[in-house]
Amino acid sequence: MTHELDVRDLPPPEPFQHIMEALFSLPDKTALQVHIHREPFPLYEVLRANGYLWQTTALPDGSFSIRISRSA
């Protein structure tokens, strides 16, 4: 199961805040698919520190798609 979150039109720091809120309320065995306007390098450090796995894909329009899940 995957939950979609589009934060492309939000100004900083709102994308980070929305992503973290979504992760904290994410049910077990559910991934978060984030659509964001830039690659969020600070987010990666927070994800790593909290045991999340992620895969980032650069999209043709210059935005990014990031699939985030809890590590097993």
Number of C-alpha atoms within 10 A of each C-alpha: 8 14 15 12 17 15 18 14 11 13 10 9 8 12 22 17 12 15 19 15 11 16 19 8 8 16 13 9 11 14 20 21 20 21 22 22 19 12 17 14 8 9 14 14 11 12 17 12 9 11 11 16 15 16 10 15 12 14 11 7 7 10 14 19 19 19 18 21 21 17 11 7
